[in-house]
Amino acid sequence: MAYKTILTHFNDEQRFPGMIKASVQLAKANGAHLVGMAVMPPIIIIPGSEADAGAVIEDHRTQYKPQIDHMRASFAAAIAEGGVKGEWLELDCENENPFGDVGTVAVQQARMADLVIASTVNPAWSLSGYLDVPETLIMNSGRPVLLLPNPPVPDFIGKRVLLAWNDSREAVRAAFDAMPVLSGADKVLIAQIGEASKRDTARENSAQGMCGMLARHGEKTEVLPAKPATGNIGAALLELAMSNNADLMVMGCYGHSRLRELVLGGASRHVLQHVRVPVLMSH
């Protein structure tokens, strides 16, 4: 079991070094074909009125084009040095989907990959609002997404893994989507956080069952003592990952429908907005 096609959404020259290092590492470990993708955002059209012709804004596209050029060259050099097979995919929203955005175009490509790698939102970056689209990829691609924190990115990802577990469909999906990474881990820690009333015998047994299943795959697994949810579950999970020196957290992404819109649950949203370690999320 391995990821054979890994797609990385490279969208920021400043974060490129950490992202390409993680991408090449995982591609080599899985014998995967690595696809580097950059998406040019659409032109912004501000409607006018009878007295005002409106405006067409392209400054952000002009500002971003040199970054794409640099990342393309750096990607080619990195996969050649790493001995990884791959290709560079450069897309423009104006050609692919004039009425869409970067997330819409990225999702179409993500659906053809075994694993998607993306960066978290960076509020300090002026183009983040146009080009950081982790939530769209996670909620709409149907693929597991490895979300990398803003620098620094760990030197190695997947040696010590924290698996968030609550016996839900989303947690099960995430665990099995992460199997190619878990199979190479030195240690997998199964963490349970939830309301005290829900930490019943059946749930404890399910954690032990998951532990046994992973052990049969040859993985060294440990079930951490269950902890009550005394605050934000997402914050508690991130704190557990940090305190246990995890270099990767695996969790299901929870969402619900609200007037045709998929809305993230509280724990998922907190983790997405406060990524401190790489997080593999599956919805």
N, C-alpha and C positions, 0 to 999 in steps of 0.2 A: 504494500500500500504506500503510495507516494504521490506527491503533487507533480504532475507532468507538464502543466502549463501554469506559470506564475506571471501575473500581470501587476506591474508597479506603476502607480500614477505618480509620475515625477512632475511636480508643479512649482518647485521653488529651488533656485540655484543654491541658496544658503543651506537648505536642508538636504541637498542632493548627496553629499558625502556619506552621511549616516544611512540614508535610504538605500543607496547603491550597495553599501557594504552588507547590509542585512539581506538585500535581495540576492546578491551573488552567493552569500553563505547558504541561504535556503535552497537556491537553485542547484548548487553543487551537491548538497546533502541529498537532494531528491532526484538528481539526474534530470532536472526540469529544463524546459525551454523558457527563457526569460523574455518577456515582452515589456519593453519600456514605453510608456505612453505619456504624451503631453497633449493637452487640449487647449487651443486658443479660445478665449472667451468671446462671446458675441458682441457685436456693436450695440451700444446703448442708444436707443432712440427715445427722446423726450418729446411727447406730442405737444403741439402748439395750439394756437387758436387763430381766429380770423386776423387778429392783429399781430400774431407772433408765429413765425414759421417753425418754432420748436428748435431742437438741436440734435445733432448726431455726434456722439462722443466716441472717439477711438483712441484716446490717449493711453488707456490701460492696455490696449493691444500693441501699440507702438512700444510701450515700456516693457512689455513681456516678451516680445519677439527675440531680443538678444539672449534672454535666459534660455529659451528653447534651443537656440543654436548652440550655446555652450553645453547644455545638458546632453544634447544629441552626441556631440563629440566626446564628452566625458563617459557617456554610456558605452560607446563603441570601444573606448580604451579599456574600461573596467571589465567588460565581459571577455575581451581578448586576453587580458592579464590573468583573469580568474579561470580561464579555460571553460567558460560557460557558453552554450549556444543560445542565441537570442536574436531579437530584432527590435528596431525602433519604430514606433507608431506615432505619427504626428497628425492630429486632427484639428479641424477648425469648425467651430459651431456654425459659422455662417454657411458652410458647405454641407455639414452633416445634418443640422437641425436648426434653421434660422430662428425658430420660435422657441427653442429650448435653451438650456444653459449647459455649463460644463458638466454638471452632475448627470444630466440626461444623456449626454453623449458618452460619458465615461461608463455609465451603467450598461449600455449596449455592448461594449467591449468586455466588461467585467464578467458578463454572463457566459463567456466562452473560456473562462479560466478556472483552474482548480482552486487557486488561492489568489486573492487580491491584496496588495500591499498599498497602504495609503498613509498620509501624514495627518496628524490631528490639526485642529484649527489653531492658527497663530494670530492672536489679536494684534500683535505688534507689527504685522506685515500688512502693508497697504493693499495688496492684492488678495488677501485672504478671503474676503467676502465673495470674490469672483471664482477663486481657484481651489480653495479647501472645501471638499465635498464629502467628508467621511460618512456623515449621517445618510446621505442619499445612497451611497454605495452599500452601506450595511442594510438599510431597510428595503432597497429595491432590486439589488442585483441577484439575490438568491444564492450568493456565494459567501464562504467565510472570508472575512476581511481582517487582516493583520494591521492594526492601527499603531503607528510608531509615534512615540512622544517627540516633542520638540527637543533639540539637542540638549544634552548628549544622548545618543542611542547606545544601548549596551554593546560591548564588543562582540558578545555572542548571545543569541536568542534561542531559548528552548532547552537549556541544561537543567534549570530548576524551575518547574512550572507550578503555578497555583491554579487549580481547577475549581471554579465557583459552582457549587452543587446545591440544588434544591429539589431534585427529583421531578423537574418539569420537562415538558417537551423541548423547550428551548435549551435547557442545560444538556439534555441528552444529545440534541443535534450538534451543539457546540463541541461536546466531548468527542464525538465520532468525526466531525469535520476536522478536528485537530489531531487525529490519530497519527498522521505522518510526522508531526512534530513530537507528540508524546512518546512515540516509539524510540526516539533518539535521546530522550531526556535521562539525566542521571537520577532525578527524583521528581515525582508528581505528588503534590500535596492537595488533598481534597478538602475544600473549605465549605462549611455550612453556616450561614447566617440567616436568621429569620425570626419571626414572632415565636415566642416560647410555646404557644398553643399548637403550633404547627410542627414543632420538633418532636414528633412522636416516634414510636418504635418503627413504623413502616419506613419513615424517612431515613432514620439511622440505618436501617437494614439496606436501603437502596444505596447509600453511600458505601457501605461495606461491600455490596454487590458490585458496584462500579470499581471499587478497589480490586476485587478478585478478578474481574474481567480484564483490567489493565495488567494485572500480574501475570495472567495467562499469555499476554502478549510479550512477556519478558520485562515489564517495566517495574521499577522500584516505586511503590506507591504507599502513601500514608494518609490516613483519615485524621485531620486535625480535630480537636475537641470542638463541638458545636458551640457557637456563640449567639446570644440573643441579639436581636436588632434593637439597640437602644437609641439609634439615630438614623442617619442616612445609610442604607445598606451599601450603596455604591462607594461611599467614603470608607466604610468599614472594610470592604473588600480590598480597596487600594492600600489601606493601611496594613492589612494582613500580608499582601504581596510584598510590600516594602519591608516589613518586620521579619519576614521569612526569607529575605534576600532572593525573591523570585525574579528571574529575568524575563518572564512571560506570564500573563494571566489569561486564562481561557474562560469565557462566560457566554451564556446565551443572551441575546439582545431581545428585550421585551418591548412590545408595542401594542397599541389598541387602535381601533378605527374610530375616527371622529369626523363625521360628515365627509366620508370618502378619503380622509387624510390619515396616514399612519403616524401615530404620535408615540414617541418613545416613553417608556415607563421611567419612573423617578431614578431608580438605581442605574439603568442603562444611560440615561441622560447625564447623570453626575459623572460616571466613568468617562463618557465620551468628552465631556467638557473639562475634565481634570486628569487627563492621562499622565501617569508618572512612570509607568513601565509599559513595554509593549503589551497590547491587549489583542487577542484573537477573538473577535465577536462573530456570532452566527445568529441569523434571524430566521 
